[in-house]
Amino acid sequence: MKISGNTVLITGGATGIGIAVADAFMKAGNEVLICGRRESKLKQAQARLPHVHTLACDISNEEGRKYLLDRVSSDYGNTNVLINNAGIQRAIDFRKGPRPLLDGENEIDINLKGPIYLSAHFIPLLMKRKEAAIVNVSSGLAFMPISFMPVYCATKAGLHSFTLSLRHQLKNTSIKVFELIPPRVDTELGLGPDVGRERAQTYGGIQAVQVSGALLTAMEKDEYEIAVAGARDLISGSRKDPDKLFQNMNGR
């Protein structure tokens, strides 16, 4: 796929992997629109990338998704790349009952339902383009879960499964379906109040620019499953000896 001359829409594009991908696409000669829920973060992103377009919306609900489609259709009708990047990550202890699950933001709505419904909304628009793409950002944890983030891992596993099915459904259309599979990345994802002070202090990972670089390189080569750095080890280990890997990651 060509990686220049596109109009690219990135959800959750104001921070982390999203803004790194926006920067990479802009440097490659593309028009980029980022959306997110926080106006303050969008303003910061535009200060960093003056030529990026921004739009505030919440893709976790149908009203926000329809609003995004309407605005893109009217103002950015040439959009041919959708990157489903928006996501949140929470630590949830089910031994404490439903309260920890209900008190925070809904990972299922943002991480899984959002990309599925956005894809449904945007596919008719993308099919009008001569060449188009959908990129779903999953995680190495889609292949091997870590127990203190059970819902996050489940949503990413679901997104991986959805991506496989969607790629098959769209194989005879102009839309190519990619899956970006990052490992732990040094972003603000997962540093919310319910993750815990100790983990926030020790959190690390690769740089987001490594992920964005891997994405553009793979898209240009039409490599559809893009496992980055340590995510490759999780995928390999999950297929070779899943029980051993699970125990190593989660303790006995």
C-alpha positions in Angstrom: 0.0 0.0 0.0 1.2 3.5 -0.7 2.0 5.4 2.5 1.8 8.9 1.1 -1.0 10.9 -0.4 -3.6 9.5 2.0 -6.1 11.1 4.3 -5.8 9.3 7.6 -8.2 9.3 10.6 -6.7 8.3 14.0 -8.8 7.7 17.0 -7.1 8.4 20.3 -4.6 10.4 18.3 -3.7 13.1 20.7 -1.3 11.1 22.9 0.9 8.0 23.0 1.0 5.7 20.0 -1.7 7.8 18.3 0.3 11.0 18.1 3.4 9.1 17.1 1.5 7.5 14.2 0.0 10.9 13.3 3.5 12.4 13.2 4.9 9.6 11.1 2.1 9.8 8.5 2.4 13.6 8.3 6.1 13.3 7.7 5.4 10.8 4.9 3.2 13.2 3.1 -0.4 12.5 4.3 -3.3 14.6 5.6 -4.1 13.5 9.1 -7.1 14.0 11.3 -6.9 13.0 15.0 -9.9 12.6 17.3 -10.1 12.3 21.1 -12.3 13.0 24.1 -10.1 15.7 25.7 -10.0 19.1 24.2 -6.9 20.0 26.2 -4.9 17.0 24.8 -6.0 17.8 21.2 -4.8 21.4 21.7 -1.4 20.1 22.9 -1.2 17.8 19.9 -1.9 20.6 17.5 0.7 22.7 19.2 3.2 19.9 18.5 1.9 19.1 15.0 0.5 22.5 13.7 -0.9 21.0 10.5 -2.8 18.1 12.0 -6.6 18.4 12.0 -8.4 17.7 15.4 -11.9 16.7 16.3 -13.3 16.2 19.8 -15.6 13.2 20.1 -16.2 10.1 22.1 -16.1 6.9 20.1 -17.3 4.8 23.0 -21.0 5.7 22.3 -23.1 5.6 19.2 -23.8 9.4 19.2 -20.1 10.1 19.1 -19.4 7.6 16.4 -22.2 9.0 14.1 -20.9 12.5 14.8 -17.4 11.5 13.7 -18.7 9.8 10.5 -20.8 12.8 9.6 -17.9 15.3 10.2 -15.4 13.2 8.3 -17.8 12.6 5.4 -18.6 16.3 5.1 -15.1 17.8 5.8 -12.6 15.0 5.0 -14.5 13.0 2.3 -11.2 11.7 0.9 -10.4 9.8 4.0 -9.1 6.4 3.1 -7.3 5.1 6.2 -9.0 4.5 9.5 -6.8 3.7 12.5 -8.7 2.4 15.5 -6.2 3.3 18.2 -8.3 4.7 21.1 -8.0 2.6 24.2 -7.9 2.5 27.9 -6.3 0.1 30.4 -7.5 -0.7 33.9 -6.5 -3.0 36.7 -9.7 -4.8 37.9 -9.9 -7.2 40.8 -13.0 -9.4 40.4 -12.6 -10.7 44.0 -14.0 -7.4 45.1 -17.2 -7.8 43.2 -18.7 -5.6 40.5 -17.8 -2.2 42.0 -14.2 -1.9 40.6 -15.6 -2.9 37.2 -18.5 -0.4 37.3 -16.7 2.6 38.9 -14.3 3.3 36.1 -14.4 3.9 32.3 -15.7 1.0 30.3 -12.9 -0.8 28.5 -15.3 -2.9 26.4 -17.0 0.2 25.0 -13.8 2.0 24.1 -11.4 -0.8 23.2 -13.7 -3.3 21.5 -17.1 -2.0 20.8 -15.7 1.3 19.4 -13.5 -0.2 16.7 -16.2 -2.7 15.7 -18.9 -0.1 15.3 -16.6 2.5 13.7 -15.5 -0.1 11.2 -19.1 -0.7 10.3 -19.8 3.0 9.9 -16.8 3.8 7.9 -16.5 0.7 5.6 -19.0 2.0 3.0 -17.1 5.3 2.8 -13.7 3.6 2.5 -15.0 1.2 -0.2 -15.4 4.2 -2.4 -11.7 4.9 -2.4 -9.4 3.2 -4.9 -7.1 2.1 -2.1 -8.0 2.1 1.6 -7.0 0.6 4.9 -8.3 -0.1 8.4 -5.6 -0.5 11.1 -6.8 -2.0 14.4 -4.3 -1.5 17.3 -4.5 -4.6 19.6 -1.7 -5.7 21.9 0.7 -8.5 22.7 -1.6 -9.1 25.6 -4.2 -10.2 23.1 -2.2 -13.4 22.8 -1.2 -13.9 26.4 -3.2 -12.1 29.2 -1.9 -10.7 32.4 -4.3 -11.4 35.2 -4.6 -8.0 36.9 -5.9 -6.4 33.7 -8.4 -9.1 32.7 -10.9 -6.9 30.8 -8.2 -5.0 28.8 -6.6 -8.3 27.7 -10.0 -9.7 26.7 -10.9 -6.7 24.6 -7.6 -6.9 22.8 -8.1 -10.6 22.2 -11.5 -9.8 20.8 -10.1 -7.1 18.6 -7.6 -9.6 17.2 -10.3 -12.1 16.4 -12.5 -9.3 14.8 -9.5 -8.2 12.7 -9.0 -11.7 11.3 -12.7 -12.0 10.3 -12.9 -8.5 8.9 -9.8 -9.0 6.8 -11.4 -12.1 5.3 -14.7 -10.3 4.6 -13.0 -7.4 2.9 -10.5 -9.4 0.9 -12.2 -8.7 -2.5 -12.6 -5.0 -1.8 -10.3 -2.0 -1.9 -9.8 -2.1 1.9 -6.8 -3.7 3.4 -7.0 -4.7 7.1 -3.9 -4.4 9.3 -3.4 -5.3 12.9 -0.8 -3.3 14.8 0.4 -5.4 17.8 2.6 -3.3 20.2 4.3 -4.6 23.3 4.4 -2.4 26.5 4.9 1.1 25.3 6.1 4.1 27.4 2.9 6.1 27.2 0.3 7.4 29.7 -1.8 4.3 29.0 -2.2 2.3 32.2 -1.1 5.1 34.5 -4.6 5.9 35.8 -5.5 5.8 39.5 -6.7 2.2 39.5 -3.4 0.8 38.1 -1.5 1.5 41.3 1.3 3.8 42.5 4.0 1.1 42.5 3.3 0.1 38.8 3.1 3.8 37.8 6.6 4.4 39.3 8.2 1.5 37.5 6.3 1.6 34.2 8.4 1.6 31.1 8.4 0.1 27.6 9.6 0.9 24.1 9.1 4.4 22.6 6.0 5.1 20.6 8.0 6.2 17.6 9.3 2.6 17.3 5.7 1.5 16.9 4.7 4.1 14.4 7.8 3.4 12.3 7.0 -0.4 12.3 3.5 0.4 11.2 4.4 2.5 8.1 7.1 0.1 7.1 4.8 -2.9 7.2 1.9 -1.1 5.5 4.1 -0.3 2.6 5.0 -4.0 2.3 1.4 -5.1 2.8 2.3 -7.0 5.9 -1.0 -7.4 7.7 0.0 -8.6 11.2 2.5 -6.2 12.6 4.0 -7.5 15.9 6.5 -5.0 17.3 9.5 -5.9 19.5 8.5 -7.9 22.6 5.0 -8.6 21.2 6.6 -11.1 18.8 7.8 -13.1 21.8 4.4 -13.1 23.4 2.8 -14.4 20.2 5.6 -17.1 19.7 5.4 -18.2 23.4 1.6 -18.3 23.3 1.8 -20.8 20.4 4.8 -22.8 21.6 4.2 -23.3 25.4 1.2 -21.1 26.5 1.0 -22.6 30.1 4.7 -21.8 30.8 4.4 -18.3 29.4 1.2 -17.6 31.4 2.8 -18.8 34.6 6.0 -16.7 34.0 3.9 -13.6 33.4 1.4 -14.1 36.2 3.3 -16.0 38.8 2.3 -19.4 40.3 
